[in-house]
Amino acid sequence: MTIRSDYTAALIEKDLYLLGAVFSSIEEQNINILKADITSHSGVDVTTIANLYHLTANDVTKLKGYEKEYRDYLYTYIEVSMDKYRELKNLVKEYKIENKRSVYVRLMGIIMLLAAIAYLFTITFFVIPQENMQIVNTVGGMVIGCTVQSMMQYFFPKAMPPNSDTKQR
């Protein structure tokens, strides 16, 4: 078990559920601040796990009083932690969507490049009937001018200055 889960378990064992919830959700850098705050306001030393497991009934009463008196303050700790968790969850979700989109775009780019290369190979090395030559030249020009150029620009973008506002891929 980690220190955080040990603190949570010890507090819940003493029916101090709100403090247990705060210790389970608070950020690591704020745990010592919270311990010092509890100790200074209630007079109960909660700096070590051993102290928590050996609390007297009087200490538990003091801590319950602390819970009651600073309830809004403690709920704020939990709320901040939950907000940060939600933000992180949303960022992970956006990353997964963007990653899927990126894979799809790359796959489509590779398919289009392969199709363009196959078309150029076909019109270069196979005999084309004279009546279809104008259509083949038009499509070949579009393939070279649009498809290949677009895919090459996507996969190999030109260098941008470091202070540029546009995102590089």
C-alpha positions as CSV (number, residue, x, y, z in Angstrom):
1,M,0.0,0.0,0.0
2,T,1.1,3.5,-0.6
3,I,1.3,6.2,2.0
4,R,-1.8,7.8,0.6
5,S,-3.9,4.7,0.8
6,D,-2.6,3.9,4.3
7,Y,-3.7,7.4,5.5
8,T,-7.1,6.9,3.9
9,A,-7.6,3.5,5.4
10,A,-6.6,4.7,8.9
11,L,-8.9,7.6,8.7
12,I,-11.9,5.6,7.4
13,E,-11.2,3.0,10.1
14,K,-11.8,5.8,12.7
15,D,-15.0,6.9,10.9
16,L,-13.4,10.0,9.6
17,Y,-14.8,9.6,6.0
18,L,-14.4,13.2,4.8
19,L,-10.8,13.3,5.8
20,G,-10.2,9.9,4.3
21,A,-11.8,11.1,1.0
22,V,-9.6,14.2,1.0
23,F,-6.4,12.2,1.6
24,S,-7.4,9.8,-1.2
25,S,-8.0,12.6,-3.7
26,I,-5.5,15.4,-2.7
27,E,-2.4,16.1,-4.8
28,E,0.9,14.8,-3.4
29,Q,2.4,18.3,-2.9
30,N,-0.6,19.3,-0.7
31,I,-0.6,16.3,1.6
32,N,2.0,17.8,4.0
33,I,0.2,21.1,4.0
34,L,-3.0,19.4,4.9
35,K,-1.3,17.4,7.7
36,A,0.2,20.6,9.1
37,D,-3.2,22.3,8.9
38,I,-5.0,19.5,10.7
39,T,-2.4,19.3,13.4
40,S,-2.4,23.1,14.0
41,H,-6.2,23.5,14.1
42,S,-7.1,20.3,15.9
43,G,-4.1,19.7,18.1
44,V,-3.9,16.1,16.9
45,D,-0.6,14.9,15.4
46,V,-1.5,13.3,12.0
47,T,2.0,13.5,10.6
48,T,2.7,9.7,10.6
49,I,0.6,6.7,9.9
50,A,1.4,5.2,13.3
51,N,-0.1,8.2,15.0
52,L,-3.3,7.8,12.9
53,Y,-3.6,4.1,13.9
54,H,-3.2,4.9,17.6
55,L,-5.6,7.8,17.9
56,T,-7.5,8.0,21.2
57,A,-11.3,8.6,21.3
58,N,-10.6,12.2,22.3
59,D,-8.4,12.7,19.2
60,V,-11.1,11.2,17.0
61,T,-13.6,13.6,18.5
62,K,-11.2,16.5,17.8
63,L,-10.8,15.4,14.2
64,K,-14.5,15.0,13.7
65,G,-14.8,18.6,15.0
66,Y,-12.2,19.6,12.5
67,E,-14.2,17.8,9.7
68,K,-17.3,19.7,10.8
69,E,-15.7,23.1,11.2
70,Y,-13.7,23.0,7.9
71,R,-16.1,20.9,5.8
72,D,-16.3,23.5,3.0
73,Y,-12.5,23.8,2.9
74,L,-12.2,20.0,2.7
75,Y,-14.8,19.7,0.0
76,T,-12.9,22.3,-2.0
77,Y,-9.8,20.0,-1.9
78,I,-11.9,17.2,-3.3
79,E,-13.6,19.4,-5.9
80,V,-10.3,20.7,-7.2
81,S,-9.0,17.2,-7.5
82,M,-12.1,16.0,-9.3
83,D,-11.9,19.0,-11.7
84,K,-8.3,18.2,-12.5
85,Y,-9.2,14.5,-13.1
86,R,-12.0,15.6,-15.4
87,E,-9.7,17.9,-17.4
88,L,-7.1,15.1,-17.7
89,K,-9.8,12.7,-18.8
90,N,-11.0,15.1,-21.5
91,L,-7.4,15.6,-22.7
92,V,-6.9,11.9,-23.0
93,K,-10.1,11.6,-24.9
94,E,-9.1,14.4,-27.3
95,Y,-5.7,12.8,-27.8
96,K,-7.3,9.4,-28.6
97,I,-9.7,11.1,-31.2
98,E,-6.8,13.1,-32.7
99,N,-4.6,10.0,-32.8
100,K,-7.4,8.0,-34.6
101,R,-7.9,10.9,-37.0
102,S,-4.1,11.1,-37.7
103,V,-3.9,7.4,-38.4
104,Y,-6.8,7.6,-40.8
105,V,-5.3,10.6,-42.6
106,R,-1.9,8.9,-42.9
107,L,-3.5,5.7,-44.2
108,M,-5.6,7.6,-46.8
109,G,-2.5,9.6,-47.8
110,I,-0.5,6.4,-48.4
111,I,-3.3,4.8,-50.4
112,M,-3.6,7.9,-52.5
113,L,0.1,8.1,-53.1
114,L,0.2,4.4,-54.1
115,A,-2.7,4.9,-56.4
116,A,-1.1,7.9,-58.1
117,I,2.2,6.0,-58.4
118,A,0.4,3.0,-59.9
119,Y,-1.5,5.2,-62.4
120,L,1.7,7.0,-63.4
121,F,3.4,3.6,-63.8
122,T,0.5,2.3,-65.9
123,I,0.4,5.3,-68.3
124,T,4.2,5.2,-68.6
125,F,4.8,1.5,-69.4
126,F,1.6,0.2,-70.9
127,V,0.2,0.9,-74.4
128,I,-2.8,3.3,-74.4
129,P,-5.2,3.5,-77.3
130,Q,-4.9,6.8,-79.3
131,E,-8.6,7.7,-78.7
132,N,-8.1,7.7,-74.8
133,M,-4.8,9.6,-74.9
134,Q,-6.3,13.1,-74.2
135,I,-8.2,11.8,-71.1
136,V,-5.1,9.9,-69.9
137,N,-3.0,13.1,-70.2
138,T,-5.6,15.2,-68.4
139,V,-5.9,12.7,-65.5
140,G,-2.2,12.2,-65.4
141,G,-1.7,16.0,-65.1
142,M,-4.2,16.1,-62.3
143,V,-2.6,13.2,-60.5
144,I,0.9,14.9,-60.7
145,G,-0.4,18.4,-60.0
146,C,-2.9,17.6,-57.2
147,T,-2.6,14.2,-55.6
148,V,1.1,13.7,-55.5
149,Q,1.8,17.4,-54.6
150,S,-0.8,17.3,-51.8
151,M,0.4,14.1,-50.2
152,M,4.1,15.2,-50.5
153,Q,3.2,18.5,-48.8
154,Y,1.3,16.7,-46.0
155,F,4.1,14.2,-45.3
156,F,7.0,16.6,-45.8
157,P,5.8,20.1,-44.9
158,K,8.1,23.0,-45.5
159,A,10.1,24.2,-42.6
160,M,8.4,26.9,-40.5
161,P,10.0,29.4,-38.3
162,P,10.0,28.4,-34.6
163,N,7.7,31.4,-33.7
164,S,5.1,30.5,-36.3
165,D,1.5,30.3,-35.0
166,T,0.5,27.4,-37.3
167,K,0.8,23.9,-36.0
168,Q,3.4,21.6,-37.5
169,R,2.4,18.0,-38.1
